[in-house]
Amino acid sequence: MPARNSFAKWISLLGLAATLFGCAGEPPLNPTKPLEVVVSQAQPPGTKPELIADWDVYTGNVEAKDSVEIRARVKGHLKDVNFAEGEEIAADTPLFLIDSDPFQADLKRAKGELLTWEAKVKLAEEKIAFYKPLADKGTVSKEELLKVLADKAEAIGGIDTTRAKILDAEQNIGYCKISAPIAGKVGEAMLSKGDLVNASGSDSLLTTIVAVDPMYVTVYVNERAYQRYRQLLLAKALKEPAAAKGKLKIPVELALAGNENFPYKGYVDFVDNRVDPATGSIKVRAKFDNPKGPDDRRALTAGLFARLRVTLAEPAPTMLVADRAILTDQSLKYVLVVNKTKNNVVERVDITASDRLQEDGRRAVLAGLKGDEWVIVEGVNRARPGVTVNPTEGKMPRRPVPGK
């Protein structure tokens, strides 16, 4: 028994020694490396703030102020179509010709009736001149005289009726020649040469014409924005009394689908006379010139989707930060900055940011930053307040904007 106990003790001592020797041989754990981040200053020392204009964006459609449906006013067969579909035409350009032969016949018939009634008037006047002295002497009865007077009155009425028929026939002949009432772009011809045209119904529509220059965009502005625009115009009128004597214009910019910027310039030319109480908005229309380009085509076409940008104020000094650097905590906006005076510790700074994102991907910071803080712009989603980081300085990120 003593031998077995001694052997067990030796085994235990050897195991303990092996354990201690193994632990002593493990290398120490490496310390965690600081997080790599990229930082930028919104306004580096010695630089001037950028001048940025505040704006609102609305959506609508390009419209032509004048749009006309060309319809037939008489029934007949089309003799000719005198235009190419889709081309621009001037006002009074001949478009359609309807067969006028039936109306020419009506005109000749009415003119013949007019000659007949005029002859009856002349005959009645001669009879009156003959019967009146005889009726005064009693040689001819008064009934005979009254009959002749009635014949004259009937003939005069026939003349008036026939003249109306002549006028109607002449108008119908004129309606057979259909011309463009406005200048613009003509649409598809709905009927072809030889088709029968009716004076009413769906088959009376021959084509359409829309004006092409200038073009308009109509949007609906909410009541608050409308009041803000009025205040801006008032401030501008006080600043420029001479310009206020004329009509102060609100400049606007237009972008079509596919445009990354707003290349078309115009101005507000109409504001409705009342705010709709049901929607709290007012109708506003902007006007844009639409000249032909180098390819002899116009950029703006009625019906195109459009974005309308209204500048709220003159450009003002503004501090801009990359939008990806701005974080949200419920209703609060904040950025993470690196405090280099405290061993590169991350700190949270609450800010007031604009609702509008600039075209280059930056957002205006209205309050909270002085401009010289080192804002984290790369690695912001991994950084946390109170953590030490390894910052790399860089420029404030922005995406390229075409045309700038």
LINDAHU-V626471 format. One line per field, one symbol per residue. ss: DSSP state (h for helix, s for strand, l for the rest). burial: I if it has 16 or more other C-alpha atoms within 10 Angstrom, else O. A space follows every 10 residues. Layout:
BEGIN
ss=???
burial=???
END
This chain:
BEGIN
ss=lhhhhhhhhh hhhhhhhhhh hhhhhlllll llllssssss slllllllls ssllssssss ssslllssss sllllsssss sllllllssl lllsssssll hhhhhhhhhh hhhhhhhhhh hhhhhhhhhh hhhhhhhlll lhhhhhhhhh hhhhhhhhhh hhhhhhhhhh hhhhhlsssl lllsssllll lllllsslll lhhhssssss llllssssss sshhhhhhhh hhhhhhhhhl hhhhllllll ssssssllll lllsssssss sllllsllll ssssssssll lslllllsll llllssssss sllllsssss sshhhlsssl lssssssssh hhllssssss ssssssslll lsssssslll lllsssssll lllllllsss ssslllllll llll
burial=OOOOOOOOOO OOOOOOOOOO OOOOOOOOOO OOOOOOIIII IIIIOOOOOO OIOIOOOOII IIIIOOIOOI IIIIIIIIII IOIOOOOIIO OOOIIIIIII OOIIOIIOOI IOIIOOIIOI IOIIIOIIOO IIOOIOOOOO OOOOIOOIIO IIOOIIOIIO OIIOIIOIII OIIIIIIIII OIIIIIIOIO IOOOOIIIOO OOOIIIIIII IIIOIIIIII IOIOOIOOIO OIIOOIIOOO OOOOOOOIOI IIIIIIOOOO OOOIIIIIIO IOOOIOOOOO IIIIIIIIII OOOOOOOOOI IIOOOIIIII IIIOOOOIII IIIIIIIOOO OOIIIIIIIO OOOIIIIOOI IOIOOOOIOO IIIIIOOOIO IOIIIIIIOI OOIOOOOIIO IOOOOIIOOO OOOO
END
